[in-house]
Amino acid sequence: MIRKLASGKYRLYSRKKDSKTHKRRNLGTFDTKAAAEKHEREVQYFKRH
């Protein structure tokens, strides 16, 4: 899940909420949406290999 921040950057959050905090985990902040999408694909690949 990618959200745009007030600073103009994009932050990648986990798809599921943390069972303890009930919030989404921050998986990194990126300058462009394309960079955030690229990293999201890398994360999904890593989870399955």
ZIGIKA-V213180 format. One line per field, one symbol per residue. ss: DSSP state (~ for helix, > for strand, _ for the rest). psi: psi as a letter, one per 30 degrees, with the letter a starting at -180 (. if undefined). burial: 1 if it has 24 or more other ideal C-beta (glycine too) atoms within 12 Angstrom, else 0. Layout:
# ZIGIKA-V213180
ss = ???
psi = ???
burial = ???
This chain:
# ZIGIKA-V213180
ss = _>>>_____>>>>>>>>______>>>>>>>__~~~~~~~~~~~~~~~~_
psi = kkkklffflkkkllelkkfefglkkjglkleleeeeeeeeeeeeeefg.
burial = 0100000001111000000000000010010000010011000000000
